[in-house]
């Protein structure tokens, strides 16, 4: 793998969150905070703001449509206000509003233009699926008060985390007709699903049973399996999975490490491989079916969006 620094587009920092099969990338500049779409050959397109508000891109589908959030005001705790937002390819941005709550944000979009995310009702959160027609579906919970949706595949299957009747948060898989299924944990109290591929494989993190440290998992065929940690660490999280079953994520250094290291990693063939980095801090957030990976890496002046491309490391 070779790592490519995508730069910051003139901002102080940048982060890449997702990549589609065309190599288009969604993410955000930071300070000032604007969503972006990055295209091979053309580079960054600043998706701008709505009425001068800050925006952040979270996900991109195969058409190049981007979703995320637009920030109306800032404050501490519940005083921050944000709305889910859609940037259709070649069309103006659409503020999707608060979707019936106090705040909302969009976290995933598929090729059918179904959008998922979370609505903040003030005292509880609720995951949603928004159809292209505008119809909004409350995906419910696992018996507790709150849920949030993180990803959706092209079959309309949704993954995320929900509070259970016992108070823990568990990863879930939701689909129309059957509702929400608890994916459980690998032995610990809490878990969270972050992505699902078109084959129905789910990835995320789960606390383990022996010390409640987070550990990357893959769920497939009705069973959750812990993924191996990269060498030298005991914590990890899986952030995305492609159709081939390649998984990307990150592994932080041990608690108390003054260096605060983080290693982007790739799981394939049941092995964990640390990806090349610019410094000692990086995280992989998305992977497409060509094996191209995006995320963020620390530099000597900040943190930049990066692309890992298959091939030998740059000399």
CORUR-V681193 format. One record per residue. N is the residue number from 1. OMEGA is omega as a letter, one per 30 degrees, with the letter a starting at -180 (* if undefined). D_LAST is the distance of its C-alpha to the last C-alpha in whole Angstrom. Layout:
BEGIN
N;OMEGA;D_LAST  N;OMEGA;D_LAST
END
This chain:
BEGIN
1;l;12  2;a;9  3;a;11  4;l;12  5;a;14  6;l;18  7;a;19  8;a;23  9;a;25  10;l;26  11;l;28  12;a;27  13;l;25  14;l;24  15;l;24  16;a;24  17;a;26  18;l;26  19;l;25  20;a;27  21;l;27  22;a;26  23;l;23  24;a;25  25;l;25  26;l;28  27;a;27  28;l;29  29;l;28  30;l;30  31;g;32  32;a;33  33;l;33  34;l;33  35;l;32  36;l;29  37;l;28  38;a;25  39;l;25  40;l;22  41;a;22  42;l;25  43;a;23  44;l;25  45;l;29  46;a;31  47;l;34  48;a;36  49;l;39  50;a;42  51;l;45  52;a;42  53;l;41  54;a;38  55;l;36  56;l;33  57;a;32  58;a;32  59;a;32  60;l;31  61;a;33  62;l;32  63;a;34  64;l;32  65;a;35  66;l;34  67;l;36  68;a;36  69;l;38  70;a;40  71;a;41  72;l;45  73;a;45  74;l;44  75;l;46  76;l;46  77;a;46  78;a;49  79;l;49  80;a;45  81;l;46  82;l;43  83;l;44  84;a;42  85;l;41  86;l;39  87;l;38  88;a;38  89;l;36  90;a;38  91;l;41  92;l;41  93;l;41  94;l;43  95;a;45  96;l;46  97;a;48  98;l;49  99;l;50  100;l;53  101;l;51  102;a;51  103;l;47  104;l;45  105;l;41  106;a;39  107;a;36  108;l;36  109;l;37  110;a;37  111;l;37  112;a;41  113;l;41  114;a;42  115;l;41  116;l;41  117;a;41  118;l;43  119;l;47  120;a;48  121;l;51  122;l;52  123;l;53  124;l;51  125;l;48  126;l;48  127;a;45  128;l;46  129;l;45  130;l;46  131;l;47  132;l;46  133;a;50  134;l;50  135;a;51  136;l;50  137;l;50  138;a;51  139;l;49  140;a;51  141;l;50  142;l;51  143;l;54  144;a;53  145;a;52  146;l;49  147;l;46  148;a;43  149;a;41  150;a;37  151;l;36  152;l;38  153;a;37  154;l;39  155;a;42  156;l;43  157;a;42  158;l;41  159;l;40  160;l;40  161;l;42  162;l;46  163;l;48  164;l;50  165;a;54  166;l;53  167;l;51  168;l;48  169;l;45  170;l;44  171;l;41  172;l;43  173;a;43  174;l;46  175;a;47  176;l;50  177;a;53  178;l;52  179;a;51  180;l;49  181;l;48  182;l;47  183;l;44  184;l;44  185;l;42  186;l;41  187;a;43  188;a;43  189;a;45  190;l;42  191;a;40  192;l;38  193;a;37  194;a;34  195;l;33  196;l;35  197;a;34  198;l;36  199;l;37  200;l;38  201;a;36  202;l;36  203;l;33  204;l;33  205;l;34  206;l;37  207;l;39  208;a;39  209;a;43  210;l;42  211;l;41  212;l;40  213;l;37  214;a;35  215;l;33  216;l;31  217;l;34  218;l;34  219;a;38  220;l;39  221;l;42  222;a;44  223;l;42  224;a;39  225;l;37  226;l;35  227;l;31  228;l;29  229;l;28  230;a;24  231;l;24  232;l;26  233;a;27  234;l;31  235;l;31  236;l;29  237;l;30  238;a;29  239;a;29  240;l;28  241;l;29  242;a;28  243;a;31  244;a;29  245;l;29  246;a;26  247;l;26  248;l;24  249;a;25  250;l;24  251;l;25  252;l;27  253;a;27  254;l;31  255;a;33  256;l;34  257;a;30  258;a;30  259;l;26  260;a;27  261;l;24  262;a;23  263;l;21  264;a;20  265;l;21  266;l;21  267;l;24  268;a;25  269;l;27  270;l;28  271;l;25  272;a;24  273;l;20  274;a;18  275;l;15  276;a;12  277;l;13  278;l;13  279;a;16  280;a;19  281;l;20  282;l;20  283;l;22  284;a;22  285;a;25  286;l;25  287;l;24  288;a;25  289;l;26  290;a;23  291;l;21  292;a;19  293;l;19  294;l;20  295;a;21  296;l;21  297;l;18  298;l;19  299;l;18  300;l;19  301;a;22  302;l;23  303;a;22  304;l;20  305;a;20  306;l;17  307;l;16  308;a;15  309;l;14  310;a;14  311;a;12  312;l;9  313;l;6  314;a;4  315;*;0
END
